[in-house]
Amino acid sequence: MEERGLRVAKTDKAFFSKISTTISKLLIPTKIGINGMLITLKRNNVLKNYEICTNNQEQEKEEALQKKYEDAFILYLESIDKYVMDSIYKKVRTRTATPFEEDALSRYYSVIHLKETQYLEYKYRKQKYLLDLDYLSLKNDNKTKQIAKYKGFYVSKMNGIYKGILKNYSVQLADKISAGIIDKDSVYESIFDTLEDYIANVLPIKMEVEGKEKYEEILAEYEKIDTFLAGKLDTRDQIEKKIYLLAISRKLFTHSLPLVVAEQCYDKLLKDTRNLIVDSKQEVKKEKAYELLIKLIEEYNIRLLSTKIYWEVPSQREEYKKFWDKYKAIPKDTKEGQAQKEILFIKNELSKLENNKENKKIIRFYKEKLVSFGELKVLKNKCTTGNKYTKKRVVNV
């Protein structure tokens, strides 16, 4: 009887499990339909309120209209979130999900993971994820009319979200208390990844909505970045791409990525490029890395240091003025001018680098470059009394 009872219990469990699975599969299309209808209603409502806010010219009504719009936006995001949990999660669990839905759930959990450690970033990333999910759903369903209406709202919200994410990273780097706790290199990489994501996925839509002519100042850099978005990149290409990302950020995210943080990002790229020069075994690769360094130094000075107003140490400001005056006096687009520019940049680099073990190799490389330009002289080894030899050394001409 005991054995039979156990068998009956086991059979019942399997039976009810099968019924539950069957019912779940039957309910999934219904839930998708209901959630899909709710998302459409909430989306239409938020787009309506966005249009009212955008076209409103009565200042006294602005606050009330903005609040109504934000409330509609929250309800809209909640409907997408519910769709993920009720429908996509259920379909993945019952193995009836499409690759798109499986990827969507995977990305959803990678965002949720941030909640415990980086709540502010989690808040922005979740909004970004939900907006992206609905936008991609509209594209997959070829709903061209809805997409046309949606783009303006999408760009407007994404601008605010990306600014919030970048501002959060800026605070982490600027905060002296957390500076010793956080991994700065990972924050720098997060900044570059966020900029690349925006430029690759949001900026093209923004230019489509607002017109390319509005972004003439950054089109050259944008087109250069576009060439780096496909294929595998080596270290040099990665650094060059980041140079263009920072150049565009100085136009699009001036306040979210302030000068002090952009300066740290440039310093990080300079350090990476110096390491690339030192680590390159082949002379051709070393020279290409050196060319990139000269380009980076010039970008850093033109786009950032020359516009810097506040200097913590006044003497540094005066020193930089002298350097900038020398740079401006160099004739451009000539072979002689190029040589003068490189000499100026290398000497300035040497003045910044301490002659310690970490910088020893790059300092030696810089001095060899100055020797090739005739700015330094190599004294050959020579015998002195007592059979002692002087070492090979480099001195000023």
Secondary structure, DSSP 8 states (H G I E B T S, - for coil): -HHHHHHHHHHHHHHHHHHHHHHHHHHHHHHHHHHHHHHHHHHHHHHHHHHHHHH---GGGHHHHHHHHHHHHHHHHHHHHHHIIIIIHHHHHTT---HHHHHHHHHHHHHHGGGTT-HHHHHHHHHHHHHHHHHHHHHHTT-HHHHHHHHHHHHHHHHHHHHHHHHHHHHHHH-HHHHTTS-HHHHHHHHHHHHHHHHHHTHHHHHHHH-GGGGHHHHHHHHHHHHHSSS---HHHHHHHHHHHHHHHHHH-TTTS-HHHHHHHHHHHHHHHHHHHHH--SHHHHHHHHHHHHHHHHHHHHHTGGG----SSHHHHHHHHHHHHHHHHS-SSSHHHHHHHHHHHHHHHHHHS-SSTTTHHHHHHHHHHHHHTTSEEEE---EETTTEE---EEEE-
